[in-house]
């Protein structure tokens, strides 16, 4: 009986040793966009963009990139790429397990660590012959891997410890830029999944590496693509990057740009007013949200999110006017707090010390497009002359 048991154990051991490592089940977590309310799937990141179709509740979309704070670039199950609102009203980011075959095998026992450094804690030793799933090459020295127990950690890239085809299958030899690179990394910098130092780091971009700046997502972040086709965010600081990128709107004639902004704003006539409205949807607006959306839709210029910051932005451009009659179509107008309908109510007021409480878009011919209260009917057109708006006007100007 004892001999039979030994024979069975030895037989099982032999059987396990010949199981190909790719037969083991591996999976990894990836973030997808789940549709929670029917929403437009558009060709451009704008409410005026052509609609591809309506996305239905329950659809899972691959996230290609985060275009800005309001739009995601996504891919549906047919392979169609387009844009969808990132508002939680319509989209919920969810983690989905994706099956995968291991793409690496441990050659020699090696430390499996919690971080890409020998100072990081050791999870355990990976043993010779053990299969792993390489998720990412962090740098020249470390792989991010998943073991057969679904534990994720880091292991040396040295061929002494691991064999893999990951380099050939995951990192293309030819750059995958959408167009010619227009920027160079000056100093090693984090390449992140979002516009925040709290966002996950994709990897470090190295000094001398070329990237393609797709757009300036904010004053602090560029949306860029690396040579592997990966899209993420990097600091705009000249300490880290030099670029020839110029925002497309800056190449537009001001008259053309103004027309586009006004046309975009007019599309929202009658949209209800809501103080502190969400910047992630267009169902309601407050004054600064409306202005911001009109510029974003019209010329893809991302303005600050509140009227005071918008006022400071326009002042920094340096083309402000204290007489609204000198403004041009498309310029922004800034106003102080309401004190009354009569000029006497504003007598003696030092407007240079007043705080901005309202903003609108100048249409020309003494009219402006704006929104200021629910009772007034939301987005509307008003005359400036001989009104409270003329009395409250502080200054106005162009956004670039």
C-alpha positions in Angstrom: 0.0 0.0 0.0 2.8 2.4 0.9 4.6 1.7 -2.4 1.3 2.3 -4.3 0.9 5.7 -2.5 4.5 6.7 -3.3 3.9 5.7 -6.9 0.7 7.8 -7.1 2.5 10.9 -5.7 5.4 10.5 -8.1 3.0 10.0 -11.0 1.1 13.2 -10.0 4.4 15.1 -9.7 5.4 14.1 -13.2 2.0 15.0 -14.6 2.1 18.5 -13.1 5.7 19.0 -14.3 4.6 18.5 -17.9 1.6 20.8 -17.9 2.4 23.7 -20.2 2.5 26.9 -18.2 0.2 28.6 -20.7 -2.5 26.1 -19.6 -2.8 27.9 -16.3 -5.6 30.4 -16.0 -4.5 34.0 -15.6 -6.4 37.2 -15.7 -5.8 40.9 -15.1 -8.0 43.8 -14.1 -8.7 46.5 -16.6 -10.9 49.6 -16.2 -13.9 49.9 -18.5 -16.6 52.5 -19.0 -20.1 51.1 -18.2 -23.1 52.9 -19.6 -25.6 53.5 -16.8 -27.9 55.7 -18.8 -28.4 55.9 -22.5 -26.0 58.5 -23.9 -24.7 59.9 -27.2 -21.6 58.2 -28.8 -20.1 61.0 -30.8 -17.3 61.5 -33.4 -15.9 64.6 -31.6 -15.6 65.5 -27.9 -18.4 68.0 -28.1 -22.2 68.1 -27.8 -22.2 69.5 -31.3 -20.1 66.5 -32.6 -21.8 64.1 -35.0 -23.6 61.3 -33.3 -22.4 57.8 -34.2 -25.3 56.2 -32.3 -26.9 56.0 -28.8 -25.0 53.8 -26.3 -27.4 51.5 -24.4 -27.5 50.9 -20.7 -25.1 48.1 -19.7 -22.7 48.4 -22.6 -19.0 48.1 -21.6 -16.6 50.3 -23.4 -12.8 50.2 -23.7 -11.2 53.5 -22.5 -8.8 54.7 -25.1 -8.0 58.0 -23.4 -9.3 60.7 -21.1 -9.7 63.6 -23.6 -10.5 66.2 -20.8 -12.5 66.5 -17.6 -15.8 66.2 -19.6 -15.1 63.6 -22.3 -13.7 60.1 -22.6 -12.4 58.6 -25.9 -13.8 55.0 -25.9 -14.0 51.9 -28.2 -17.2 49.9 -28.4 -17.5 46.1 -29.0 -17.5 46.6 -32.7 -14.2 48.4 -32.6 -15.7 51.9 -33.3 -13.8 54.6 -31.6 -15.6 57.8 -30.5 -16.3 60.1 -27.5 -18.8 59.9 -24.7 -19.5 62.2 -21.7 -17.5 61.2 -18.6 -20.4 62.3 -16.3 -21.3 59.7 -13.7 -24.9 60.3 -14.8 -24.1 58.3 -17.9 -20.8 56.5 -17.3 -19.6 54.4 -14.4 -15.9 53.3 -14.4 -15.8 49.7 -13.5 -13.0 47.1 -13.1 -13.3 44.0 -15.3 -11.2 40.9 -15.3 -9.8 40.0 -18.7 -8.5 36.4 -19.3 -4.8 36.2 -20.4 -2.1 33.6 -20.9 1.1 34.0 -18.9 3.9 35.5 -21.0 6.9 34.9 -18.7 8.6 32.1 -16.9 10.9 32.2 -14.0 14.4 30.8 -14.8 15.9 31.1 -11.4 14.4 31.8 -7.9 14.0 35.5 -7.6 12.4 38.1 -5.2 8.8 39.1 -5.9 8.5 42.6 -4.4 5.8 45.1 -3.5 7.6 47.9 -5.5 10.1 48.3 -8.3 13.1 48.6 -6.0 15.3 46.3 -3.9 14.2 48.4 -0.9 10.6 47.2 -1.4 9.2 44.4 0.8 9.6 40.9 -0.5 6.2 39.2 -1.1 7.9 35.8 -1.6 10.4 34.1 -3.8 9.2 33.1 -7.3 10.5 29.7 -8.1 12.3 28.4 -11.2 9.7 27.2 -13.8 6.9 29.2 -12.3 4.8 31.1 -14.9 3.9 34.8 -14.5 1.9 37.3 -16.4 4.0 40.4 -17.2 1.7 43.4 -17.1 4.1 46.2 -17.7 7.8 47.0 -18.1 8.3 49.8 -15.5 11.9 50.6 -16.6 15.0 48.8 -17.7 15.2 46.9 -14.4 11.7 46.0 -13.3 8.7 44.2 -14.6 5.3 44.5 -13.0 3.9 41.0 -12.9 1.0 38.9 -11.7 1.6 35.4 -10.3 -0.7 32.4 -10.4 -2.3 33.5 -7.2 -3.4 36.8 -8.7 -0.9 38.7 -6.6 0.7 41.6 -8.4 4.2 42.7 -7.7 7.6 43.5 -9.2 10.5 41.3 -10.4 13.9 41.9 -12.0 14.0 42.1 -15.9 17.3 40.3 -15.9 17.4 37.2 -18.2 19.2 35.5 -15.4 15.8 35.3 -13.6 13.1 35.5 -16.2 12.5 34.6 -19.8 9.7 36.2 -21.8 8.5 37.4 -25.2 7.0 40.5 -23.6 9.4 42.9 -25.3 8.6 41.7 -28.8 4.8 41.3 -28.2 4.1 44.4 -26.1 6.5 47.1 -27.1 6.5 47.8 -30.8 9.8 48.5 -32.6 8.2 51.2 -34.7 6.7 54.3 -33.0 2.9 54.3 -33.0 2.4 58.1 -33.0 -0.7 59.5 -34.6 1.4 62.1 -36.3 5.0 63.5 -36.1 6.2 64.0 -32.5 6.2 67.6 -31.4 7.8 67.5 -28.0 10.9 66.2 -26.3 11.3 65.2 -22.6 13.9 67.4 -20.9 14.0 65.6 -17.6 12.6 62.3 -16.5 8.9 62.9 -15.6 5.8 60.9 -14.6 3.5 59.8 -17.4 0.1 59.5 -15.7 -3.4 58.2 -16.4 -5.1 61.5 -15.3 -4.5 65.2 -14.7 -3.3 64.9 -11.2 -0.3 63.8 -9.2 -2.6 61.4 -7.5 -3.4 59.7 -10.8 -1.7 56.3 -11.5 1.7 56.5 -13.0 1.9 54.7 -16.4 5.7 54.9 -16.4 8.5 57.5 -16.3 9.2 59.3 -19.6 12.9 59.5 -20.0 15.1 62.4 -20.9 15.4 62.8 -24.7 12.3 60.7 -25.4 10.0 62.1 -28.0 6.2 62.4 -27.5 3.2 63.8 -29.3 1.3 66.5 -27.5 -2.3 66.0 -28.5 -3.7 69.0 -26.6 -3.2 71.2 -23.6 -5.7 69.8 -21.1 -5.1 72.5 -18.5 -2.5 75.0 -17.5 -0.6 72.3 -15.8 -1.1 69.2 -17.9 -0.5 68.1 -21.5 -2.4 65.2 -23.0 0.3 63.3 -24.8 1.0 60.0 -26.7 4.2 58.1 -26.3 6.0 56.0 -29.0 4.1 52.9 -27.9 0.8 54.6 -28.7 -0.1 55.0 -25.1 -2.0 58.2 -24.2 -1.7 59.9 -20.9 -0.8 63.1 -19.1 2.5 64.9 -18.4 3.4 68.2 -16.7 3.5 71.3 -18.9 6.5 72.6 -17.0 9.4 73.6 -19.2 11.5 71.8 -16.6 10.3 68.5 -18.0 9.2 69.1 -21.6 9.8 71.3 -24.6 7.3 71.4 -27.4 6.3 73.2 -30.6 2.6 72.5 -29.9 0.3 75.4 -30.3 -3.4 75.1 -29.3 -5.5 75.0 -32.5 -7.7 77.9 -31.4 -4.6 80.2 -31.3 -4.2 79.6 -35.0 -7.7 80.7 -35.8 -8.6 84.2 -36.9 -10.3 86.0 -34.0 -13.4 86.7 -36.1 -13.7 83.1 -37.1 -13.1 81.9 -33.5 -15.6 84.4 -32.1 -18.2 83.1 -34.6 -17.6 79.5 -33.5 -17.9 80.4 -29.8 -21.1 82.4 -30.3 -22.7 79.6 -32.4 -21.8 77.0 -29.8 -23.3 79.2 -27.1 -26.5 79.8 -29.0 -27.1 76.1 -29.1 -27.8 76.3 -25.4 -30.4 79.0 -25.4 -33.0 78.2 -22.8 -30.9 75.7 -20.9 -31.9 76.1 -17.2 -29.8 77.9 -14.7 -28.3 76.2 -11.7 -25.9 77.8 -9.3 -22.8 75.6 -9.0 -23.8 73.4 -11.9 -21.8 70.3 -12.8 -19.0 70.9 -15.2 -19.5 67.3 -16.5 -22.8 67.7 -18.2 -24.8 70.4 -20.1 -28.3 69.9 -18.6 -27.9 73.1 -16.5 -25.4 76.0 -16.3 -24.3 78.7 -14.1 -22.7 81.8 -15.7 -19.1 80.6 -15.7 -20.0 77.0 -16.6 -21.9 78.2 -19.6 -19.1 80.4 -20.9 -16.6 77.6 -20.3 -18.7 75.1 -22.3 -19.3 77.6 -25.2 -15.5 78.1 -25.6 -14.8 74.4 -25.2 -17.4 73.4 -27.8 -16.6 76.3 -30.2 -12.9 76.3 -30.4 -11.8 73.6 -27.9 -10.3 76.2 -25.5 -10.5 75.1 -21.9 -11.1 78.1 -19.6 -11.0 78.1 -15.8 -14.2 76.9 -14.1 -15.3 80.0 -12.2 -15.9 83.6 -13.2 -13.2 85.1 -11.0 -10.6 82.8 -12.4 -11.8 83.5 -15.9 -11.5 87.2 -15.2 -7.9 86.7 -14.0 -7.2 84.6 -17.2 -8.4 87.4 -19.5 -6.4 90.0 -17.5 -3.3 87.8 -18.0 -3.9 87.8 -21.8 -3.6 91.6 -21.5 -6.3 92.8 -23.9 -8.9 94.1 -21.3 -11.2 97.0 -21.9 -13.0 99.0 -19.2 -15.6 100.3 -21.8 -17.8 97.5 -23.0 -18.4 99.4 -26.3 -14.8 98.7 -27.2 -15.2 94.9 -27.0 -15.4 92.6 -29.9 -17.7 89.7 -30.6 -16.8 86.7 -28.6 -15.0 88.7 -25.9 -15.9 88.0 -22.2 -17.6 90.6 -20.0 -17.2 90.6 -16.2 -19.5 92.2 -13.7 -19.6 93.2 -10.1 -22.4 92.4 -7.5 -25.8 93.9 -8.1 -26.5 97.1 -6.1 -29.5 98.5 -7.8 -31.0 99.7 -11.1 -30.0 103.3 -10.7 -26.6 104.9 -11.4 -26.7 106.5 -8.0 -26.5 103.0 -6.4 -23.0 102.7 -7.9 -21.8 106.2 -7.3 -18.4 106.3 -5.5 -17.8 102.6 -6.1 -14.1 101.8 -6.8 -14.6 99.1 -9.4 -10.9 98.1 -9.3 -11.6 96.7 -5.9 -14.9 95.0 -6.7 -15.2 91.2 -6.9 -16.4 89.5 -10.1 -19.8 87.8 -9.6 -20.9 87.3 -13.2 -19.6 86.7 -16.7 -21.1 86.7 -20.2 -20.2 86.5 -23.9 -20.3 89.7 -26.0 -22.4 89.2 -29.1 -21.7 92.7 -30.6 -24.4 95.3 -31.2 -24.7 96.0 -27.5 -25.9 92.5 -26.7 -24.6 89.6 -24.6 -25.2 85.9 -24.2 -25.3 84.7 -20.6 -27.3 83.0 -17.8 -27.9 84.3 -14.3 -31.0 82.9 -12.7 -33.6 80.2 -12.9 -36.4 82.8 -12.9 -34.8 84.6 -15.9 -35.2 81.4 -18.1 -31.6 80.2 -18.2 -29.3 81.0 -21.1 -30.6 84.1 -22.8 -29.6 87.3 -24.7 -29.8 90.7 -23.0 -29.0 94.3 -24.0 -26.2 95.9 -22.0 -26.9 99.6 -22.6 -29.1 101.4 -20.0 -29.4 98.3 -17.9 -28.1 97.0 -14.6 -25.4 95.2 -16.7 -23.9 98.5 -17.9 -23.8 99.7 -14.3 -22.2 96.5 -13.0 -19.7 96.1 -15.8 -16.1 95.9 -14.6 -14.0 95.0 -17.7 -13.9 92.6 -20.6 -11.5 91.2 -23.1 -10.3 88.4 -25.3 -9.3 84.9 -24.1 -6.1 84.7 -26.2 
